[in-house]
């Protein structure tokens, strides 16, 4: 139980980076609602809050770039190189997932089940987490293979996403 709690607590901040990435990749959508839908982050709670402020006006708020918020005004990291690394990681993940909500969701499930290098040996070696990681990775590949009808491209994208996990864990420590 402690392993799962440790992993989830670590992963929640990585999920925030994923969400920023998905939103950034969809900043070209005309409205915030369209952006949220494309990024897979739209939900009933968001809609209820939005409707309280802008009742009946789904186009009141334009989409936005989450990396243009004040918290990302240089210098925001200890070293400028870290800012570049973080931005590169966010942009790369967004360019892969873009508006593929299913792929983005599967990837976030994988993130939740992947302990960082700094977590306990028990978390990193947990057989149930390793099984979930393997199963979700395979599910991502199978989803992409079916969608793209190209096994090589599905493998390339899956491997790119798997390699990004370490970069996202590093980005977590930057921001």
N, C-alpha and C positions, 0 to 999 in steps of 0.2 A: 504493500500500500504506500509506503514512504517513497519508493522508487517512482510510482506513478505521480504522486504529488510533486515530487522534486522535478520531474520531467515536464509536467504541465505548467508549473510555475515558471520554469525557465522558458518554455515555448510560447507563452502568452505574449511576451514582448516581441518575439520573432514574428508572430502572427500580425502584430501591428505593422511591422515593416512590410509584410506581404500585402496587407490591405492598402498601405500607402502606394505600393508598387502597382497594384491593380487599378487603383484610382488614377494614378499618374498616367498609366498607359491608356486610360479612357478619358483624358482631359479634353479631348477633341469633341466629345459629345456636347450637344447644345445646352443641356440643362443638368443641374445637380442630380435630379432624379434619374435621368437617362444614364448619367455617369455611374451612379450607384447600382442601377440595374445591370449595366454592362460589366461592372466589376464584381458583381455577385454579393454586394454588401447591403443591398436594399432589403428592408424588412418592415414589419408592421409597426414596430416601435419608432423607427425613423419616420415612416409615413405619418404616424400620429403626431409626432413632434413638429414635423414640417407643416402639417395641416393646421396646427394651432397658430403658427406664425403667419402662414400664407394660405388661408382657407380657400380652396377651390382654384388655386393658381399654381399649376404644376410647372409652369415655366418662369416663375418669379426669380429663381436663383440659377445663375449660370454655373457650368462645371468649373472646377478649379484645379490648380496644380498643388498637390499636398507638399511638394518640396519648395514651394514659394512662401510658405508660412514663416512667420517671424522666428520660430525656433530653428529654422534652417538658414538664417542670415549669417554669412561668414563673418567672423570665425565662430562656429558652433561646436566643432570638435577640438580635441587637444592639438592635433596636427592637421594641416590643410590636406595632406595626402589621405588622411582618414576620411575627410569629407568627399574626396574624389572617389575613393573606394566604395563608400556607402552609396553615393549617387550612381556609380557604375552598376553596383549590385541591384539596386532598386530598378534602374532602367532595363537591365538585362532580364530580370524576372518578369517585369511588365511586358517586355517585347515578346517573350515566349508565351505567356498566358493570355495577355490582352483581354478580350471579352469572352473567353472560353470559361464560363462559370463552372462547368463540370471539372475541367482540368484544374482550375484554381482551387476548387473545394477539395479535390483529391490531394493536391499538393499541401494544402493547409492541414489536412488530416495527417499526412506524413510528417509534417513539421511538429505537430503535437506529439507524435510518437518517437521523435528523434532527440535523445538527450545530447546536450552539448559536451564538448571535450572536457570542460571544467567540472562536470558533474561527477557524482560518485561512481566508483567502479561498478557498484551494484546496478546503478541505472544504465550505464553504458553496456553492461554485459547481460542485462535482463532478457531472458529468452522470449518472454511474451512480447516485449517491445520489439525485439529483433524480428519476430514473426510478423507483427503488424507492419513493420517497415517493409519487409519483403513482400507481403501480400498487397500492400497499397502501391508499392513500386510496380509490381506486376499488373495490378489493375490499371494504373496510369498508362502503362505500355499497351495493354490490350485495348483500352479506350481509344488511344491515339491511333493504333493500328487499324481499328475499325473505322474511325473517323476519316483518317487520311488515306486508307487503303494502300499504305506503303510501309512495310515493316521496317525498312532501313531508316526512314524519316522518323517513324515512331520511336525507334531505338535511340536515334540521335537526340531527339527532344527529351526523352525520358532521362538519358544520361546527362544532358545539360542541366536539367532540373535537379538531379541527384547531386551533381557537383556544386550547385548553387547553395545547398544546405549549409555547408561549412562557411561559405561567404556570408550567408545570412546570420549565422551564429557570431561571426566576427563583427558584422554590422550591428548586432545587438549590443555588443560591448562598446561600440563607438557612440551610439545614440541611446 
